[in-house]
Amino acid sequence: MKLATVLRTATSAVALGGLLIAAASVNAQQPGQPAAQSAAAKAEDAVVAKVNGQEIRRSEVDRVIQGLPPQVQMMPPQMILPAVIDQVINGRLISQQGYKAGLQNDAEVKDRLKRAEERFVQEAYLTREVEKRITDQRLQEAYKKYLDEHPAEDEVKARHILVENEADAKQIIEDLKKGADFAKLSTEKSKDPGAAQQGGDLGWFSKAQMVEPFANAAFAMKPGETSQAPVQTQFGWHVIKVEDRRKTTPPTFDQVREELKSDLSEKTIAEMVDQLRTQATIERFPIADAEPAAPAAPAGEAQPQKKP
């Protein structure tokens, strides 16, 4: 598919799907309606086109680009800007015709704009309130709690060879005692295809990440040791070689800051909603089709008959 076709499809969905909302914005004002934009802002926000005298500025084009698929956004501006500007022009032409037809006064349009406005007001209110309430102190307290809940733990780096029966596992242990290479044997004999391709390498893991018999055996060994007896799990029989051990290092505050902020945001919003509900007068009324259905009679029980 040609780039122009991809852009036309994507930008049409963005431009036309948001047309009614855009019609209420500064960038889609009615003909003759001045944009509430300072001279300094206009100087940085260049006019990229005019449609029947109505300006289209770079900021509007950039907003459309932000709604495109990531792979398209990564393309050089000179490749996508012309096609995006064309689609913004098309959207503006359609909105101008809609205004001429008086659709800005249509009841359905007004209702949809009102609902869009309510969503934007909700988002703006929540964003500003959450920003005010999530202080550095709260983030630091959340980080301390995170560290308490995620203490440093031991990890092991190991390889394994997985076979179907104990006899095969014992033979592998004997071969290893005679000097066979563990990684080579794993590639040749292990029935764990993922690990076998890496010479049996399982990487680093904690005790909780492995099934109990395997974990108990691995964490009882020292670096460089190989299991002297096969270890049975529900997957089969394992021969294990521990290569290294370490204790995990907790992430720094900066590494988990965004995660903490996201968690606090959800908690803060829930608290805000709960508080608003307790302070508000809320009335709920019965809805006929939302009432629970009458329970069905048990199987074999006679159904009541209406009298004629």
PyMOL commands that set and color helices and strands:
alter all, ss='L'
color gray80, all
select helices_A, chain A and resi 3-17+19-23+26-28+39-44+58-66+70-73+77-100+103-105+107-133+136-149+166-177+182-189+193-196+207-209+212-219+253-279+288-290
alter helices_A, ss='H'
color red, helices_A
select strands_A, chain A and resi 47-51+54-57+154-163+201-206+231-233+236-247
alter strands_A, ss='S'
color yellow, strands_A
deselect
rebuild
show_as cartoon
